[in-house]
Amino acid sequence: MGYISTEEAASLLGISPRRIQQMCNKGQIKGAERNGRKWMIPDTIVRNDDKAHFSRRSLPIGISDFRNAVTNYYYVDKTLFVKDFLDRRVQVSLFTRPRRFGKTLNMDMLRVFFELSDEDTSVYFQDKAVWACGDQYRQHQGKYPVIYLSFKDVKYSTWENALANISALISMEFDRHRYLMDSDLCSSAEKRFFQKVVDREASAVDLADSLKMLSKMLASHHKTPVIIMIDEYDTPIQEGYLDGYYDEVIEFVRNLFSGGFKDNPNLVFGFLTGILRVAKESIFSGMNNLKVYSITDNLYSEYFGFTKKEVKDLLGYYGAEDKFDEICSWYDGYLFGDQEILNPWSVINYISEECVAKPFWQSTGSNDIIGEILSDASTEINDNLVKLMKGESITTYVDTSVIYPEIKSKPSSVYSFLLTTGYLRISHIYPQTDGEIMCDVSIPNREISRVFVSEVINRFPKGSIEPTAIGIQQAIFKKDFQKLQQLLEDYVIQTISSFDLGSEGFYQGFMLGICAIFNNRYYVRSNRESGFGRFDIQLEPMEKVLPGFIFELKFDRDKDADLDSMLQEAAKQIEEKRYDVEMRAKGVEEVIKIGIAFAGKNVKLYRL
């Protein structure tokens, strides 16, 4: 028997070296031996009869097809969703959640479970939780004809193009049921309508009747009522609001849904998903059979996103149990109803990238509407968003049925939109009697703290004061000290009265206020002992790969004071007092030392 390195074994087995090292540390690889700080692996493990011990299913990054997910990837079992639904049997259900929280995969799971098919689709559920719940649930498997549409990609700048895309989607769904053209149970008139839709010759009025007509034909042919499913139903509504065809899309969707979901005798169940609930817009006017499940509701709260137990199981499967605390600090913090939830998209990307924590969620979609919301934002809203960025919570009313026309006219809609889209979490709810929800909201985790600047703060209109403060923060982080000096000068001129320029303590408070925004990456401290004295401000990185910062401030009320001499004094003090000792002892390799001199409203800085 020979030995190979963990790197060689990883390459031959198609798994990570880290996974093999973890298994060695736990004694899970028989015959592994240490060679200094590394493990050496018996070469017998690469034989075919031993490879199964190391095989792991791939992570389902971007996989929204249920059959593919359960066959070829690690699947977090959400099939009890079916049981909970059948226990209640609400005729039409709308589930609103942020993007990338598993809405599409869950919809496809429901489709595969319920849809009547020539394929025996029960094989995808026989080893899942729902199958063990009893025959009263299994008897619904594969029973109903299904109409399935996804509007997630209906993103066009004109109504004409949006309608053409919707027409194509409906045409493809009709074509999927082409066998109806040969059915003796469908009339000639119905078949002419069917062919017109398939050929994409249907008018907007015809298309608005398409769900009603197709469900009638399917129910007649199969002698069974149908299920209608619409994924991401509100995408074209958001695009219509942004691009000026809001009224047209609302009218069309209202008529489409009215025919499909309202008083449709051929409908057994309807499912919709989206980000926003827009019931007030009369899309669902008069639909007494509709129930909305938003992020504030307890029902179904565990089925969108990952619970902590599911994440622990996932980490255990991939040999990364020791990363649970880190993964929670980065991607946990969402509260759906009474259930604490982690962002599933970010969790699986984190594990896929060798457990390197970074923002993954920011690349998953565009939120141009945030800029629209903030275009006329008040000073109070600006201040509150910066408070959120600093890790504070704010108290506000939230309305999960916020509608697009109210976004700019109703101040609390800003926070409602950020909550429903995943940028905020509810941390406390205050009991109310008027139907609205008063609650404390905050940023949920470190990932959102990182993306909050680019996705929210940077969308402030040009000329807003607070983005200047954010720019100062970014200049510090990028080590662009020329830019930092210019921004500090601008900020002092714009925001500080000459009557405020009274002491070094004032400038220290001023700089602390700016540095507080760093609290998602740095521990911000002031007037603490280190070395042989007390530094003014210290930024200690939470991750040691980042640089640390020491700021020594000097001031003079005289605007003509010698800034260079003040900087020399600051530099001398930093070096002689050895303010960097504390951070270096904690393993911070790079410590950037900066002296800043203030003379009235004049500012100058120097990096040692």
For each residue, the residues with C-beta under 8 A, 3 or more apart:
1: 31 42 43 44
2: 42 43
3: 33 40 41 42 43
4: 8 9 12 40 41 43 46
5: 8 9 38 40 41
6: 9 10 17 20 21 24 38 39 41
7: 10 11 17
8: 4 5 11 12 41
9: 4 5 6 12 13 17 20 41 45 46
10: 6 7 13 14 15 16 17 19 20
11: 7 8 14
12: 4 8 9 46
13: 9 10 20 45 46 51 54
14: 10 11
15: 10 19 20 54 56
16: 10 19 20 354
17: 6 7 9 10 20 21
18: 21 22 319 354 355
19: 10 15 16 22 23 54 56 318 319
20: 6 9 10 13 15 16 17 23 24 29 39 41 54
21: 6 17 18 24 25 39
22: 18 19 25 26 319 320
23: 19 20 26 28 29 319
24: 6 20 21 27 28 29 32 39 41
25: 21 22
26: 22 23
27: 24
28: 23 24
29: 20 23 24 32 39 41 42 45
30: 42
31: 1 42 44
32: 24 29 39 40 41 42
33: 3 39 40
34: 37 38 39 40
35: 38 39 40
36:
37: 34
38: 5 6 34 35
39: 6 20 21 24 29 32 33 34 35
40: 3 4 5 32 33 34 35
41: 3 4 5 6 8 9 20 24 29 32 45
42: 1 2 3 29 30 31 32 45
43: 1 2 3 4 46
44: 1 31 47 50
45: 9 13 29 41 42 50 51 53 54
46: 4 9 12 13 43 50 51
47: 44 50 51
48: 51
49: 52
50: 44 45 46 47 53 54
51: 13 45 46 47 48 54 55
52: 49 55
53: 45 50
54: 13 15 19 20 45 50 51
55: 51 52
56: 15 19 74 317 318
57: 72 73 74
58: 72 73 74
59: 73 74 348 351 352
60: 63 69 73 74 75 105 348
61: 348 349 352
62:
63: 60 68 69 73 105
64: 69 104 105 108
65: 68 69 105 108
66: 69 70 105 108 109 111 112 124
67: 70 71 112 121 124
68: 63 65 71 72 73
69: 60 63 64 65 66 72 73 75 105
70: 66 67 73 75 124 128
71: 67 68 124
72: 57 58 68 69
73: 57 58 59 60 63 68 69 70
74: 56 57 58 59 60 314 317
75: 60 69 70
76: 306 310 314 344
77: 80 128 129
78: 81 102 105 106 109 303
79: 82 83 109 113 125 128 129 130 131
80: 77 83 84 129 130 133 303
81: 78 84 85 106 109 110 130 300 303
82: 79 85 86 109 110 113 130 137 140
83: 79 80 86 87 129 130 133 137
84: 80 81 87 88 299 300 303
85: 81 82 88 89 90 93 110 300
86: 82 83 89 136 137 140
87: 83 84
88: 84 85 299
89: 85 86 269
90: 85 93 289 291
91: 267 268 269 270 289 290
92: 261 267 269 270 271 272 287 289 290 291
93: 85 90 269 270 271 272 290 291 292 293
94: 233 272 273 274 277 279 284 290 291 292 293
95: 103 106 271 272 273 274 293 300 304
96: 273 274 275 276 277 292 293 294 295 400 420
97: 101 102 103 273 275 295 304 305 336
98: 101 275 295 420 421 422
99: 275 364 365 421 422
100: 343 344 345 346 361 364 365
101: 97 98 304 305 341 343 344 345 422
102: 78 97 105 106 303 304 305 344
103: 95 97 106 107 231 232 273 304
104: 64 107 108 150 152 231 232 273
105: 60 63 64 65 66 69 78 102 108 109
106: 78 81 95 102 103 109 110 273 303 304
107: 103 104 110 111 148 150 229 231 271 273
108: 64 65 66 104 105 111 112
109: 66 78 79 81 82 105 106 112 113
110: 81 82 85 106 107 113 114 229 271
111: 66 107 108 114 115 146 148 227 229
112: 66 67 108 109 115 121 124
113: 79 82 109 110 121 125 130 140 141 142
114: 110 111 140 141 142 143 144 146 227 269
115: 111 112 121 142 144 145 146 227
116: 142 143 144 145 146 222 224
117: 121 142
118:
119:
120: 123 142
121: 67 112 113 115 117 124 125 141 142
122: 125 126 131 138 141 142
123: 120 126
124: 66 67 70 71 112 121 128
125: 79 113 121 122 128 130 131 141
126: 122 123 131
127: 131
128: 70 77 79 124 125 131
129: 77 79 80 83 132 133
130: 79 80 81 82 83 113 125 133 137
131: 79 122 125 126 127 128 138
132: 129
133: 80 83 129 130 136 137 138
134: 137 138
135: 138 139
136: 86 133 139
137: 82 83 86 130 133 134 140 141
138: 122 131 133 134 135 141
139: 135 136 143
140: 82 86 113 114 137 143 144
141: 113 114 121 122 125 137 138
142: 113 114 115 116 117 120 121 122
143: 114 116 139 140 224
144: 114 115 116 140 224 225 226 227 268 269
145: 115 116 177 218 219 221 222 224 226 227
146: 111 114 115 116 226 227 228 229
147: 173 211 214 215 218 226 227 228 229 260
148: 107 111 173 229 231
149: 169 170 173 229 230 231
150: 104 107 153 169 230 231 232
151: 154 166 169 230 231 232 233 234 235 236
152: 104 231 232 235
153: 150 165 235
154: 151 162 165 166 169 235 236 239
155: 235 236 239
156: 159 161 162 165 239 243
157: 161 239 243
158: 161 162 243 245
159: 156 162 163 240 245 248 249
160: 163 164
161: 156 157 158 164 165
162: 154 156 158 159 165 166 236 239 240 245 249
163: 159 160 166 167 204 207 252
164: 160 161 167 168
165: 153 154 156 161 162 168 169
166: 151 154 162 163 169 170 207 236 252
167: 163 164 170 171 200 202 207
168: 164 165 171 172 200
169: 149 150 151 154 165 166 172 173
170: 149 166 167 173 174 197 202 207 210
171: 167 168 174 175 197 198 199 200 202
172: 168 169 175 176
173: 147 148 149 169 170 176 177 214
174: 170 171 177 178 194 197 198 210 214
175: 171 172 178 198
176: 172 173
177: 145 173 174 180 214 217 218
178: 174 175 181 198
179: 182 183 221
180: 177 183 186 191 194 217 218 221
181: 178 186 191 194 195
182: 179
183: 179 180 186 217 220 221
184:
185: 220 221
186: 180 181 183 190 191 194 217 220 221
187: 190 191
188: 191 192
189: 192 193
190: 186 187 193 194 213 216 217
191: 180 181 186 187 188 194 195
192: 188 189 195 196
193: 189 190 196 197 202 206 213
194: 174 180 181 186 190 191 197 198 213 214 217
195: 181 191 192 198 199
196: 192 193 199 201 202 206
197: 170 171 174 193 194 200 201 202 206 207 210
198: 171 174 175 178 194 195
199: 171 195 196
200: 167 168 171 197
201: 196 197
202: 167 170 171 193 196 197 206 207 210
203: 206 207
204: 163 207 208 252
205: 208 209
206: 193 196 197 202 203 209 210
207: 163 166 167 170 197 202 203 204 210 252 256
208: 204 205 252 255 256 259
209: 205 206 212 213 255 259
210: 170 174 197 202 206 207 213 214 256 259
211: 147 214 215 228 256 257 259 260 261 264
212: 209 215 216 259 260 264
213: 190 193 194 209 210 216 217 259
214: 147 173 174 177 194 210 211 217 218
215: 147 211 212 218 219 226 228 260 264 266 267
216: 190 212 213 219 220 266
217: 177 180 183 186 190 194 213 214 220 221
218: 145 147 177 180 214 215 221 222 226 266
219: 145 215 216 222 223 224 225 226 266
220: 183 185 186 216 217 223
221: 145 179 180 183 185 186 217 218
222: 116 145 218 219
223: 219 220
224: 116 143 144 145 219 268
225: 144 219 265 266 267 268
226: 144 145 146 147 215 218 219 266 267 268
227: 111 114 115 144 145 146 147 267 268 269 270 271
228: 146 147 211 215 260 261 267 269 270 271
229: 107 110 111 146 147 148 149 270 271 272
230: 149 150 151 233 257 270 271 272 273
231: 103 104 107 148 149 150 151 152 272 273
232: 103 104 150 151 152 235 273 274 275
233: 94 151 230 237 253 257 272 273 274
234: 151 237 238 274 275 276 278
235: 151 152 153 154 155 232 238 239 274
236: 151 154 155 162 166 239 240 249 253
237: 233 234 240 241 246 249 250 253 276 278 281 283 404
238: 234 235 241 242 275 276 369 404
239: 154 155 156 157 162 235 236 242 243 249
240: 159 162 236 237 243 244 245 246 247 248 249 250
241: 237 238 246 369 372 404 405
242: 238 239 368 369 372
243: 156 157 158 239 240
244: 240
245: 158 159 162 240 248 249
246: 237 240 241 249 250 404 405
247: 240 250 251
248: 159 240 245 251 252
249: 159 162 236 237 239 240 245 246 252 253
250: 237 240 246 247 253 254 281 282 283
251: 247 248 254 255
252: 163 166 204 207 208 248 249 255 256
253: 233 236 237 249 250 256 257 283
254: 250 251 257 258 281 282 283 285
255: 208 209 251 252 258 259
256: 207 208 210 211 252 253 259 260
257: 211 230 233 253 254 260 261 262 283 284 287
258: 254 255 261 262 285 287
259: 208 209 210 211 212 213 255 256 262 264
260: 147 211 212 215 228 256 257 264 267 270
261: 92 211 228 257 258 264 267 270 284 287 289 290
262: 257 258 259 284 286 287 289
263:
264: 211 212 215 259 260 261 267
265: 225
266: 215 216 218 219 225 226
267: 91 92 215 225 226 227 228 260 261 264 270
268: 91 144 224 225 226 227
269: 89 91 92 93 114 144 227 228
270: 91 92 93 227 228 229 230 260 261 267
271: 92 93 95 107 110 227 228 229 230
272: 92 93 94 95 229 230 231 233
273: 94 95 96 97 103 104 106 107 230 231 232 233
274: 94 95 96 232 233 234 235 277 278
275: 96 97 98 99 232 234 238 420 421
276: 96 234 237 238 401 402 403 404 417 420
277: 94 96 274 292 294 400 401 402 420
278: 234 237 274 281 283 401 403 404
279: 94 283 284 290 292 401
280: 401 403
281: 237 250 254 278 403 404 405
282: 250 254 285
283: 237 250 253 254 257 278 279
284: 94 257 261 262 279 287 290
285: 254 258 282
286: 262
287: 92 257 258 261 262 284 290
288:
289: 90 91 92 261 262
290: 91 92 93 94 261 279 284 287
291: 90 92 93 94
292: 93 94 96 277 279 297 401
293: 93 94 95 96 297 299 300
294: 96 277 297 400 401 420
295: 96 97 98 334 335 336 337 400 419 420 426
296: 337 398 400 426 429 437
297: 292 293 294 300 301 336 337
298: 301 337 338 339
299: 84 88 293 337
300: 81 84 85 95 293 297 303 304
301: 297 298 304 336 337 338 339 341
302: 307 336 339 341
303: 78 80 81 84 102 106 300
304: 95 97 101 102 103 106 300 301 336 341
305: 97 101 102 334 336 341 342 343 344
306: 76 310 311 314 341 342 343 344 347
307: 302 310 311 339 340 341 342
308: 311 312 328 332 340 342
309: 312 313
310: 76 306 307 313 314
311: 306 307 308 314 315 324 327 328 342 347
312: 308 309 315 316 321 324
313: 309 310 316 317
314: 74 76 306 310 311 317 318 347 348 351
315: 311 312 318 320 321 323 324 327 351
316: 312 313 319 321
317: 56 74 313 314
318: 19 56 314 315 351
319: 18 19 22 23 316
320: 22 315 323 351 355
321: 312 315 316 324
322:
323: 315 320 326 327 350 355
324: 311 312 315 321 327 328
325: 328 329
326: 323 329 330 355 357
327: 311 315 323 324 330 331 332 342 347 350 355 357
328: 308 311 324 325 331 332 342
329: 325 326 332 445 446
330: 326 327 346 350 357 445 446 447
331: 327 328 342 343 346 347 350 445 447
332: 308 327 328 329 340 341 342 444 445
333: 340 425 443 444 445 448
334: 295 305 340 341 342 343 422 425 444 445
335: 295 338 339 340 341 425 426 427
336: 97 295 297 301 302 304 305 339 341
337: 295 296 297 298 299 301
338: 298 301 335
339: 298 301 302 307 335 336
340: 307 308 332 333 334 335
341: 101 301 302 304 305 306 307 332 334 335 336
342: 305 306 307 308 311 327 328 331 332 334 346 347
343: 100 101 305 306 331 334 346 347 361 422 445 447
344: 76 100 101 102 305 306 347 348
345: 100 101 348 349 360 361 364
346: 100 330 331 342 343 349 350 359 360 361 447
347: 306 311 314 327 331 342 343 344 350 351
348: 59 60 61 314 344 345 351 352
349: 61 345 346 352 353 360
350: 323 327 330 331 346 347 353 355 356 357 360
351: 59 314 315 318 320 347 348 355
352: 59 61 348 349
353: 349 350 356 358
354: 16 18
355: 18 320 323 326 327 350 351
356: 350 353
357: 326 327 330 350 446
358: 353 447 450
359: 346 362 447 450 451
360: 345 346 349 350 363 364 447
361: 100 343 345 346 364 422 447 448 451
362: 359 450 451 454 455
363: 360
364: 99 100 345 360 361
365: 99 100
366:
367: 370 421 455
368: 242 371 372
369: 238 241 242 372 373 407 417
370: 367 373 374 417 418 455 456 459
371: 368 374 375 459
372: 241 242 368 369 375 407 408
373: 369 370 377 407 408 413 414 417
374: 370 371 377 381 414 456 459 460 461
375: 371 372 408 461
376: 408
377: 373 374 381 382 385 414 460 461
378: 381 382 411
379: 382 383
380: 383 384 411
381: 374 377 378 384 385 411 414
382: 377 378 379 385 386 460 464 465 466
383: 379 380 386 387 466
384: 380 381 387 388 394 396 415
385: 377 381 382 388 389 414 456 457 466
386: 382 383 389 390 457 466 469 470 517
387: 383 384 390 392 394
388: 384 385 391 392 393 394 424 441 442 443 452
389: 385 386 443 449 452 453 456 457 470 517
390: 386 387 516 517 519
391: 388 442 443 449 519 520
392: 387 388 442
393: 388 427 428 440 441 442
394: 384 387 388 415 440 441 442
395: 430 438 439 440 441
396: 384 412 415 438 439 441
397: 412 436 437 438
398: 296 412 415 416 419 426 436 437 438 439 441
399: 402 410 412 413 416 436 437
400: 96 277 294 295 296 416 419 420 437
401: 276 277 278 279 280 292 294
402: 276 277 399 406 407 410 413 416 417 420
403: 276 278 280 281 406 407
404: 237 238 241 246 276 278 281 407
405: 241 246 281 409
406: 402 403 409 410 413
407: 369 372 373 402 403 404 410 413 414 417
408: 372 373 375 376 413
409: 405 406 413
410: 399 402 406 407 413
411: 378 380 381 414
412: 396 397 398 399 415 416
413: 373 399 402 406 407 408 409 410 416 417
414: 373 374 377 381 385 407 411 417 418
415: 384 394 396 398 412 418 419 424 441
416: 398 399 400 402 412 413 419 420
417: 276 369 370 373 402 407 413 414 420 421
418: 370 414 415 421 423 424 441 456
419: 295 398 400 415 416 423 424 425 426 441
420: 96 98 275 276 277 294 295 400 402 416 417
421: 98 99 275 367 417 418
422: 98 99 101 334 343 361 444 448
423: 418 419 443 448 452 455 456
424: 388 415 418 419 441 442 443 444
425: 333 334 335 419 441 442 443 444
426: 295 296 335 398 419 429 439 440 441
427: 335 393 439 440 441 442
428: 393 439 440
429: 296 426 437 438 439
430: 395 438 439
431:
432: 435 436 437 438
433:
434:
435: 432
436: 397 398 399 432
437: 296 397 398 399 400 429 432
438: 395 396 397 398 429 430 432
439: 395 396 398 426 427 428 429 430
440: 393 394 395 426 427 428
441: 388 393 394 395 396 398 415 418 419 424 425 426 427
442: 388 391 392 393 394 424 425 427
443: 333 388 389 391 423 424 425 448 449 452 520
444: 332 333 334 422 424 425 448
445: 329 330 331 332 333 334 343 448 449
446: 329 330 357 449 450 520
447: 330 331 343 346 358 359 360 361 450 451
448: 333 361 422 423 443 444 445 451 452
449: 389 391 443 445 446 452 520
450: 358 359 362 446 447 453 520 521
451: 359 361 362 447 448 454 455
452: 388 389 423 443 448 449 455 456 457
453: 389 450 456 457 458 470 473 474
454: 362 451 457 458
455: 362 367 370 423 451 452 458 459
456: 370 374 385 389 418 423 452 453 459
457: 385 386 389 452 453 454 460 466 467 470
458: 453 454 455 467 470
459: 370 371 374 455 456
460: 374 377 382 457 464 466 467
461: 374 375 377 464
462: 467
463:
464: 382 460 461 467 468
465: 382 468 469 491 494 495
466: 382 383 385 386 457 460 469 470
467: 457 458 460 462 464 470 471
468: 464 465 471 472 487 490 491 494
469: 386 465 466 472 473 491 513 514 517
470: 386 389 453 457 458 466 467 473 474 517
471: 467 468 474 475 483 487
472: 468 469 475 476 484 487 488 491 514
473: 453 469 470 476 477 514 515 517 518
474: 453 470 471 477 478
475: 471 472 478 480 481 483 484 487
476: 472 473 479 484 515 518 539 549
477: 473 474 518 521
478: 474 475 483
479: 476 547 592
480: 475 483 484
481: 475 484 485 594 605 607
482: 485 486
483: 471 475 478 480 486 487
484: 472 475 476 480 481 487 488 605
485: 481 482 488 489 603 604 605
486: 482 483 489 490
487: 468 471 472 475 483 484 490 491
488: 472 484 485 491 492 596 603 605
489: 485 486 492 493 601 602 603
490: 468 486 487 493 494
491: 465 468 469 472 487 488 494 495 496 514
492: 488 489 495 496 510 598 601 603
493: 489 490 496 601
494: 465 468 490 491
495: 465 491 492
496: 491 492 493 500 501 510 601
497: 500 501
498: 501 600 601
499: 502
500: 496 497 506
501: 496 497 498 506 555 557 598 600 601
502: 499 506 557
503: 506 507 555
504: 507 508 553 554 555
505: 508 509
506: 500 501 502 503 509 510 555
507: 503 504 510 511 553 555 596 598
508: 504 505 511 512 526 527 536 537 553
509: 505 506 512 513
510: 492 496 506 507 513 514
511: 507 508 514 515 536 537 551 553 596
512: 508 509 515 516 524 526 537
513: 469 509 510 516
514: 469 472 473 491 510 511 517
515: 473 476 511 512 518 522 524 537 539 551
516: 390 512 513 519 524
517: 386 389 390 469 470 473 514
518: 473 476 477 515 521 522 524 539
519: 390 391 516 522 523 524
520: 391 443 446 449 450
521: 450 477 518 541 542 543 546
522: 515 518 519 539 540 541 542 546 549
523: 519 538 539 540 541 542
524: 512 515 516 518 519 537 538 539
525: 528 535 537 538 540
526: 508 512 535 536 537 538
527: 508 534 535 536
528: 525 534 535 538 582
529: 533 534
530: 533 534 535 538 577 578 579 580 581 582 583
531: 577 578 579 580 581 582
532: 576 577 578
533: 529 530 573 577 579
534: 527 528 529 530
535: 525 526 527 528 530 538 550 551 552 574 577 579
536: 508 511 526 527 551 552 553
537: 508 511 512 515 524 525 526 549 550 551 553
538: 523 524 525 526 528 530 535 548 549 550 551 579 582 583
539: 476 515 518 522 523 524 548 549 551
540: 522 523 525 548 582 583 586 588
541: 521 522 523 544 545 546 547 548 588
542: 521 522 523 546
543: 521 546
544: 541 586 587 588 589
545: 541
546: 521 522 541 542 543
547: 479 541 588 590 591 592
548: 538 539 540 541 580 583 588 590 591 592
549: 476 522 537 538 539 591 592 593 594
550: 535 537 538 574 579 580 583 591 592 593 594
551: 511 515 535 536 537 538 539 594 595 596
552: 535 536 570 571 573 574 579 593 594 595 596
553: 504 507 508 511 536 537 570 595 596 597 598
554: 504 566 567 569 570 595 596 597 598
555: 501 503 504 506 507 566 597 598 599
556: 561 566 597 598 599 600
557: 501 502 599 600
558: 561 599 600
559: 599 600 601 602
560: 599
561: 556 558 566 599 600
562: 565 566
563: 566 567 597 599 602 604
564: 567 568 597 604
565: 562 568 569
566: 554 555 556 561 562 563 569 570 595 597 599 604
567: 554 563 564 570 571 595 596 597 604 605 606
568: 564 565 571 572
569: 554 565 566 572 573
570: 552 553 554 566 567 573 574 595 596 597 606
571: 552 567 568 574 575 593 595 606 608
572: 568 569 575 576
573: 533 552 569 570 576 577
574: 535 550 552 570 571 577 579 580 593 595 608
575: 571 572 578 593 608
576: 532 572 573
577: 530 531 532 533 535 573 574
578: 530 531 532 575 581
579: 530 531 533 535 538 550 552 574 582 593
580: 530 531 548 550 574 583 584 591 593
581: 530 531 578 584 585
582: 528 530 531 538 540 579 585 586
583: 530 538 540 548 550 580 586 588 591
584: 580 581 587 588 589 591
585: 581 582
586: 540 544 582 583
587: 544 584
588: 540 541 544 547 548 583 584 591
589: 544 584
590: 547 548
591: 547 548 549 550 580 583 584 588
592: 479 547 548 549 550 607
593: 549 550 552 571 574 575 579 580 607 608
594: 481 549 550 551 552 605 606 607 608
595: 551 552 553 554 566 567 570 571 574 605 606 608
596: 488 507 511 551 552 553 554 567 570 603 604 605
597: 553 554 555 556 563 564 566 567 570 603 604 605 606
598: 492 501 507 553 554 555 556 602 603
599: 555 556 557 558 559 560 561 563 566 602
600: 498 501 556 557 558 559 561
601: 489 492 493 496 498 501 559
602: 489 559 563 598 599
603: 485 488 489 492 596 597 598
604: 485 563 564 566 567 596 597
605: 481 484 485 488 567 594 595 596 597
606: 567 570 571 594 595 597
607: 481 592 593 594
608: 571 574 575 593 594 595
